[in-house]
Amino acid sequence: MIISRVVMGFGLVNCLFLAIAAVSPVAIKGLSYGWVQAPSLMIFHALVSAAMVYAAKEKMRGSDLGHKAFPAAIMSYVLWLCMALRWLTQ
Protein backbone atom coordinates (compact mmCIF):
# COMPACT_ATOMS: atom_id res chain seq x y z
CA MET A 1 0.00 0.00 0.00
CA ILE A 2 2.80 2.44 0.85
CA ILE A 3 4.63 1.64 -2.39
CA SER A 4 1.47 2.37 -4.35
CA ARG A 5 1.13 5.76 -2.67
CA VAL A 6 4.78 6.60 -3.34
CA VAL A 7 4.44 5.62 -7.00
CA MET A 8 1.24 7.63 -7.33
CA GLY A 9 2.93 10.66 -5.77
CA PHE A 10 5.92 10.21 -8.06
CA GLY A 11 3.60 10.05 -11.08
CA LEU A 12 1.83 13.23 -9.99
CA VAL A 13 5.17 15.01 -9.51
CA ASN A 14 6.12 13.93 -13.03
CA CYS A 15 2.85 15.37 -14.33
CA LEU A 16 3.59 18.65 -12.56
CA PHE A 17 7.11 18.71 -14.02
CA LEU A 18 5.65 18.13 -17.49
CA ALA A 19 3.21 21.00 -17.06
CA ILE A 20 6.06 23.31 -16.07
CA ALA A 21 8.23 22.11 -18.97
CA ALA A 22 5.37 22.62 -21.45
CA VAL A 23 5.00 26.26 -20.41
CA SER A 24 8.67 27.10 -19.99
CA PRO A 25 11.44 24.72 -21.17
CA VAL A 26 13.59 23.32 -18.38
CA ALA A 27 17.37 23.20 -18.85
CA ILE A 28 18.93 19.81 -18.10
CA LYS A 29 22.67 19.42 -18.71
CA GLY A 30 22.65 22.31 -21.15
CA LEU A 31 19.71 20.89 -23.16
CA SER A 32 16.24 22.37 -23.07
CA TYR A 33 13.46 19.94 -22.16
CA GLY A 34 10.37 21.53 -23.62
CA TRP A 35 7.62 21.06 -26.17
CA VAL A 36 9.63 22.50 -29.08
CA GLN A 37 12.87 20.65 -28.25
CA ALA A 38 11.63 17.18 -27.25
CA PRO A 39 7.95 16.66 -28.15
CA SER A 40 8.07 12.86 -28.55
CA LEU A 41 9.92 12.44 -25.27
CA MET A 42 7.35 14.63 -23.51
CA ILE A 43 4.43 12.69 -25.00
CA PHE A 44 5.90 9.40 -23.79
CA HIS A 45 6.62 11.01 -20.41
CA ALA A 46 2.98 12.08 -20.09
CA LEU A 47 1.68 8.63 -21.04
CA VAL A 48 4.01 6.86 -18.62
CA SER A 49 3.18 9.27 -15.79
CA ALA A 50 -0.55 8.81 -16.37
CA ALA A 51 -0.09 5.03 -16.44
CA MET A 52 1.79 5.15 -13.15
CA VAL A 53 -0.95 7.16 -11.45
CA TYR A 54 -3.73 4.97 -12.85
CA ALA A 55 -2.00 1.68 -11.99
CA ALA A 56 -1.22 2.85 -8.46
CA LYS A 57 -4.84 3.95 -7.96
CA GLU A 58 -6.15 0.61 -9.22
CA LYS A 59 -3.69 -1.32 -7.05
CA MET A 60 -4.83 0.60 -3.97
CA ARG A 61 -8.41 -0.33 -4.85
CA GLY A 62 -7.31 -3.96 -4.99
CA SER A 63 -8.38 -4.64 -8.56
CA ASP A 64 -6.80 -7.32 -10.73
CA LEU A 65 -5.96 -4.70 -13.33
CA GLY A 66 -3.96 -2.75 -10.77
CA HIS A 67 -1.95 -5.79 -9.73
CA LYS A 68 -1.12 -6.57 -13.36
CA ALA A 69 -0.57 -3.01 -14.59
CA PHE A 70 1.51 -1.78 -11.65
CA PRO A 71 4.75 -3.62 -12.54
CA ALA A 72 4.26 -2.73 -16.21
CA ALA A 73 3.91 0.96 -15.35
CA ILE A 74 7.09 0.87 -13.27
CA MET A 75 8.97 -0.87 -16.07
CA SER A 76 7.67 1.58 -18.66
CA TYR A 77 9.02 4.43 -16.53
CA VAL A 78 12.41 2.73 -16.39
CA LEU A 79 12.39 2.40 -20.18
CA TRP A 80 11.38 6.05 -20.57
CA LEU A 81 14.22 7.00 -18.23
CA CYS A 82 16.66 5.09 -20.45
CA MET A 83 15.33 7.04 -23.46
CA ALA A 84 15.73 10.32 -21.60
CA LEU A 85 19.29 9.48 -20.56
CA ARG A 86 20.13 8.56 -24.14
CA TRP A 87 18.69 11.91 -25.27
CA LEU A 88 20.85 13.70 -22.72
CA THR A 89 24.05 12.04 -23.95
CA GLN A 90 23.61 13.08 -27.59
Secondary structure, 3 states (H helix, E strand, C coil): CHHHHHHHHHHHHHHHHHHHHHHCCEEECCEEECCCCCHHHHHHHHHHHHHHHHHHHHHHHCCHHHHHHHHHHHHHHHHHHHHHHHHHHC
